[in-house]
Amino acid sequence: MRDMDPDSVDARLAARLAGLRAERGWSLEELAARTGISRSTLSRLERGEISPTAALLGRLGAAYERTMSRLLAEVESEPAQLVRAAEQQVWTDGPTGFVRRSVSPPHPGLRAEVVEGVLRPGADIAYEHPPVAGLEHHVWVREGALEVTVQDRAHELGPGDCLRFRLWGASRYRCTGPESARYAVVVVLP
């Protein structure tokens, strides 16, 4: 097992994932069947031996009916009304280079959240299904070129473009330009 600060986001996330499975009374085998993630990978995630990728968090979120942001928010401290830039949680998916900043994290009583994403050139992230059916998205590209595929329909977005949709199926985010794509996503629970 790797050395991990028990107060780190990764350690708290590992414990929360194990807790969510235990709350439902699911075995690792049952969770593996629900997510398509191997039992050994799930076990290593829950023990904090590996950090989840964006794709894995998306699949786990779908099984637990939570957005990625909600999963991450559950391991962060209680969100404040004012979220200073220096206090916004940043998470990086090493394999894809995806950097995710929780600009306005989920909060009890609020249905929307704001996430900033940065994808390096060529980065490609696919989600098999939404964590919550009918989740509303507003994707606003700030810099670079981004291709967003929603249920098999690709949309090419450039600076200033905004794509709005409710998500019922698969989605994919791909940086298609020579520079990183920086974008904001407003996510609204149905």
C-alpha positions as MATLAB code, in Angstrom:
seq = 'MRDMDPDSVDARLAARLAGLRAERGWSLEELAARTGISRSTLSRLERGEISPTAALLGRLGAAYERTMSRLLAEVESEPAQLVRAAEQQVWTDGPTGFVRRSVSPPHPGLRAEVVEGVLRPGADIAYEHPPVAGLEHHVWVREGALEVTVQDRAHELGPGDCLRFRLWGASRYRCTGPESARYAVVVVLP';
ca = [
       0.000    0.000    0.000;
       1.336    3.431   -0.866;
       1.955    5.986    1.864;
      -1.068    8.237    1.978;
      -1.869   11.142    4.246;
      -5.120   10.041    5.951;
      -6.393   13.621    5.639;
      -5.770   13.815    1.868;
      -8.655   13.999   -0.598;
      -7.577   10.633   -2.070;
      -7.664    8.939    1.356;
     -11.056   10.428    2.219;
     -12.374    9.467   -1.223;
     -11.184    5.873   -0.770;
     -12.953    5.691    2.600;
     -16.142    7.249    1.187;
     -16.255    4.795   -1.718;
     -15.905    1.881    0.715;
     -18.611    3.430    2.900;
     -21.056    3.867    0.019;
     -20.675    0.221   -0.934;
     -21.123   -0.876    2.686;
     -24.241    1.322    3.096;
     -25.864   -0.576    0.237;
     -24.713   -3.969    1.464;
     -23.020   -4.690   -1.863;
     -20.104   -7.072   -2.181;
     -17.147   -6.128   -4.355;
     -18.461   -8.653   -6.883;
     -21.856   -6.954   -7.013;
     -20.311   -3.496   -7.441;
     -18.025   -4.879  -10.151;
     -21.076   -6.239  -11.998;
     -22.885   -2.883  -11.678;
     -19.919   -0.778  -12.877;
     -17.882   -3.009  -15.166;
     -14.828   -2.248  -12.997;
     -12.826   -5.270  -11.899;
     -13.130   -6.460   -8.312;
      -9.370   -6.042   -7.788;
      -9.434   -2.431   -9.037;
     -12.387   -1.645   -6.767;
     -10.578   -3.187   -3.815;
      -7.421   -1.185   -4.529;
      -9.484    2.020   -4.888;
     -11.218    1.464   -1.550;
      -7.894    0.764    0.187;
      -6.372    3.923   -1.291;
      -3.703    2.037   -3.204;
      -4.644    3.746   -6.463;
      -6.404    7.001   -7.339;
      -9.511    6.763   -9.519;
      -9.503    8.153  -13.044;
     -12.299   10.435  -14.235;
     -13.843    7.513  -16.128;
     -13.817    5.271  -13.029;
     -15.332    8.019  -10.879;
     -18.019    8.493  -13.528;
     -18.917    4.792  -13.449;
     -18.881    4.670   -9.644;
     -20.962    7.835   -9.479;
     -23.549    6.258  -11.762;
     -23.754    3.177   -9.532;
     -24.195    5.385   -6.453;
     -26.452    7.898   -8.297;
     -24.071   10.811   -7.695;
     -22.220   13.173   -9.989;
     -18.440   13.177   -9.836;
     -18.679   16.560   -8.136;
     -21.015   15.230   -5.475;
     -18.715   12.288   -4.785;
     -15.770   14.649   -4.386;
     -17.818   17.150   -2.364;
     -18.724   14.420    0.117;
     -15.058   14.097    1.055;
     -14.358   17.806    1.209;
     -15.142   20.016    4.180;
     -18.591   21.601    4.428;
     -18.802   24.034    1.503;
     -18.927   27.718    2.316;
     -21.284   30.220    0.713;
     -18.307   32.152   -0.694;
     -15.775   29.935   -2.437;
     -12.465   31.761   -2.838;
     -10.284   30.758   -5.784;
      -7.523   29.584   -3.459;
      -9.981   27.287   -1.638;
     -11.481   25.595   -4.709;
     -10.692   21.894   -4.829;
      -8.606   20.810   -7.810;
      -8.387   17.203   -8.931;
      -6.157   15.834  -11.683;
      -6.615   12.644  -13.671;
      -2.990   11.775  -14.410;
      -3.523    9.352  -17.319;
      -5.642   11.794  -19.364;
      -4.257   15.086  -18.091;
      -7.774   16.231  -17.198;
      -7.719   18.952  -14.524;
     -11.004   19.608  -12.727;
     -11.621   22.620  -10.493;
     -14.761   22.730   -8.366;
     -15.561   26.445   -8.770;
     -18.958   26.224   -7.072;
     -19.178   22.811   -5.385;
     -22.416   20.995   -4.655;
     -24.184   22.353   -1.596;
     -27.243   21.114    0.307;
     -30.337   22.931   -0.909;
     -28.765   23.956   -4.239;
     -29.275   22.041   -7.471;
     -26.442   23.515   -9.568;
     -22.676   23.408   -9.429;
     -19.941   24.963  -11.570;
     -16.873   23.022  -12.662;
     -13.894   24.231  -14.665;
     -12.209   21.642  -16.844;
      -8.894   21.735  -18.656;
      -7.976   19.069  -21.205;
      -4.529   18.949  -22.766;
      -4.233   18.511  -26.562;
      -5.446   15.082  -27.627;
      -6.978   14.278  -24.226;
     -10.158   12.258  -24.493;
     -12.557   11.356  -21.666;
     -15.610    9.169  -22.216;
     -18.446    8.465  -19.809;
     -20.686    5.463  -20.486;
     -23.761    6.983  -18.856;
     -24.697    9.897  -16.614;
     -24.489    9.528  -12.842;
     -28.049   10.873  -12.674;
     -30.431   10.444  -15.631;
     -31.537   13.757  -17.135;
     -28.687   15.745  -15.602;
     -28.648   19.218  -17.176;
     -25.297   20.498  -18.553;
     -24.189   23.872  -19.894;
     -20.664   23.571  -21.361;
     -19.030   26.964  -22.024;
     -15.653   26.912  -23.773;
     -13.287   29.652  -22.617;
     -10.104   28.690  -24.547;
      -9.114   26.152  -27.170;
     -11.165   23.666  -29.167;
     -13.389   21.065  -27.553;
     -15.459   18.312  -29.097;
     -18.356   17.230  -26.891;
     -20.254   14.124  -27.946;
     -23.664   13.635  -26.392;
     -25.419   10.354  -27.116;
     -23.483    9.783  -30.377;
     -23.815   13.364  -31.684;
     -20.522   15.301  -31.821;
     -20.434   19.079  -31.305;
     -17.339   21.155  -32.151;
     -16.981   24.059  -29.730;
     -14.618   27.029  -29.812;
     -14.019   29.983  -27.475;
     -17.279   31.514  -26.308;
     -19.484   28.649  -27.575;
     -21.971   27.077  -25.144;
     -23.587   23.652  -25.538;
     -26.713   22.967  -23.452;
     -28.244   19.523  -22.975;
     -29.848   17.017  -20.656;
     -27.807   13.855  -20.435;
     -29.531   10.489  -20.738;
     -26.741    8.392  -22.253;
     -23.045    8.348  -23.082;
     -20.911   11.475  -23.379;
     -17.354   12.298  -24.390;
     -15.055   15.325  -24.060;
     -12.071   15.609  -26.415;
      -9.546   18.402  -26.892;
      -9.211   18.729  -30.668;
      -6.882   21.714  -30.954;
      -3.138   22.208  -30.648;
      -3.580   23.955  -27.274;
      -5.370   22.905  -24.094;
      -9.120   23.399  -23.934;
     -10.414   25.296  -20.887;
     -14.136   25.227  -20.280;
     -16.780   25.656  -17.596;
     -19.622   23.248  -16.988;
     -22.732   24.206  -15.086;
     -24.398   21.001  -13.884;
     -27.992   21.127  -12.647;
     -29.754   18.224  -10.957;
     -33.110   17.308  -12.532;
];
